[in-house]
Amino acid sequence: MASENVRIMCPNLSCRKVLAVPAAARGKTVRCRNCGTNIKIPKASDASGSASTPRK
C-alpha cells in the first residue's frame, strides 16, 4: 500500500503551514487546519517543478 502524501504550503502569508494531504486529493480543494484558508491541490501533471515520482 504505497499511498503517498502531497506536501503543500498554505498560501496564507500569516500561516505558511506545510500540509500533508493524501494524493487522492489532487485536483480538489482542501482547507488548512491551522487558519482555514481554502487551498487548491494541483493535479499531478501541474506539478512540473517538483521532483519526479515513479508511476505504477
N, C-alpha and C positions, 0 to 999 in steps of 0.2 A: 504494500500500500504506500505508494510514493506520492502522496498528496502534498504538493509544495505550497508555501505561502508566498504571497506577493507583499513585499515591503514597500510602503509608500509614506512620504512625509506629509503631514497635514499642511495645506497651503495657507492656513491662517497664520499670519506673521507673529501673533502673540501666543501661539500654541506650538507649532512646529514639531509636534509629537510624531514619532515614527510608528506607524501602524503595521501590523502583520495580518493580512486578510487572506482567506482561502483563495486559491487560484480559480475556483468556480465563480468568484465574484467579479472576474474580468468583464468589462463592458457594462457593469452595473454601478449604481451609486450607493455608497455606504456613508455612515455618519461617524465622525470622530467621537470616541467615547470621552475624550478629555474636554472638548469645547463645544461639540455639537455641530460643527461645520459639515456640510454635505460634500463628499469627495467622489468624483467620478474615477473609477478604476479603469485604466487604459486596457484595451484588448491586447493580446499577445503580439499582434502584428504592429501595434502602435509603439511598442517599447523598443525603438530602434537603437537607442543609445545604451541600453543595458547589456550586461554580459549575456552571451548566448546560452540558452538552456537546451539540453538534449530533448528531443521529442520522441515519444514512444509510439 
